[in-house]
Amino acid sequence: MLLRVLLISILFTLTACESTYFNAMEELGIHKRDILVDRIEDAQDAQQEGQEQFKTALEQFKEVVNFDGGELEEMYNRLNSAYEDSVDAANNISKRIDKVDSVANALFDEWQDELEQYTNSNLRRSSAAQLKSTQQRYSRLLKAMRKAESAIAPVLNTLRDNSLYLKHNLNARAISSLKGELGSVNRDVTALIKTMELAIQESNSFIKELKAGS
């Protein structure tokens, strides 16, 4: 089984076609609903890792503004490294959310198409109602994840701006200027972490409801 999953993963990489991947996984008994849960959990992991990375970036920024002797260029390098790691974390979050949305749309399209296969009208209506409810819950989840994603940009912009400023002004005056930015950076990072946490909670709720309805 492990080998087959690995081969399927390689096939997906080569074809870059989600439908090919979904069909192959279906043959192994792994349905889109299962893949959706897995990808939501992957997105949660990415957001949790992102929270830790942005906390690290904030701490690094605090170290810069509290600089009291030593190699200022080294402080810049550490701040810039924290910024670059934050960019990587942000990209990973966006990628994971996109993959969640891809399989969710495929699942809902399949579900909608299969409603036409029912001969029992009562069962069809019940399934249609469940589909609508699941889509509504998913819409709330996606909105929460996208909100967290959009909250990242202001933080990255601020980190980049301050890193660039320090790069070209490696002196005490630059440190003094950056001190005035600390409050804004702290607020943005704190708000971002809170927004991510809300998205993670929404993910947990959606997974719980999805499993309960399966």
Beta strands, then each sheet from edge to edge (+ up, - down):
end
